[in-house]
């Protein structure tokens, strides 16, 4: 392992690897990433992978649009696929107030060059025939929505960063951080010590633990999050074109196609914090026990709005910390 770097990034999830890549893109070739386990361990490996350009915050929307364009860039440099599925996406409005909000969102998006459009229920159903239109009055269609493979994206960032001069050390656990007299840092790991001018805490679920190494109590808290994946659905198998994403505000759910099945995620109002005091160092590629009672109301609405789900078998249930 190197003994000195200009910048050390702690954490090998999608955020840490993105930081590492962008450092090299901006000319910092002397950058190192330290990961205590494997790349993607923690939250990245089980993420649903949705990508969007529409957001009520214009700054976030610009970042989201930039990220979608970035996937092509890192694929070209690394040769690693990001698993991009550019399906487009529908935001479904269940009432006039929600539809008015979507019209405002459309206006903001067009200012930034995003050619999204308000569509009728007939047009929305032509794109996505698996929802029941009686519960909605209109939709906003964004052609740039879709999903990616989180592992593919992470590894594309990592490989592109390496190609551009960065180094990555896996199975290297940071044990302490000590600031030196010149303002730099000594990072002690189970593989030795490395000195750096700057340190980036991208440790995700372990960001609190890294913060505590320098006396900081960071206000971050992981929450449990559910999504389900169904077995193959005949109506999807028979389609020639991949389904667009569908965001159901009334049901507080998001959906997309997953291979020949259907992925359904919930936005939980009564979300449960996970490991609120500290994150075990040996956690990494585990999932949590599903709590169907907690998401039962969301699932009931999903079964009404997407009636085919009543006959679909559940292939996998994900409950993981984010």
Secondary structure as UniProt FT lines:
FT   STRAND          4..10
FT   HELIX           14..25
FT   TURN            26..27
FT   STRAND          31..34
FT   TURN            39..43
FT   HELIX           44..46
FT   STRAND          50..51
FT   HELIX           58..78
FT   STRAND          89..93
FT   HELIX           96..111
FT   TURN            112..113
FT   STRAND          117..119
FT   HELIX           121..127
FT   TURN            129..130
FT   HELIX           133..135
FT   STRAND          138..142
FT   TURN            143..144
FT   STRAND          146..147
FT   HELIX           150..163
FT   TURN            164..165
FT   STRAND          167..169
FT   STRAND          174..179
FT   TURN            181..182
FT   STRAND          185..189
FT   TURN            190..191
FT   STRAND          192..201
FT   HELIX           204..206
FT   HELIX           207..212
FT   TURN            213..215
FT   STRAND          223..230
FT   HELIX           234..237
FT   STRAND          245..248
FT   TURN            249..252
FT   STRAND          253..258
FT   TURN            259..260
FT   STRAND          261..266
FT   TURN            269..270
FT   TURN            281..282
FT   TURN            292..295
FT   HELIX           296..305
FT   HELIX           307..311
FT   STRAND          314..321
//
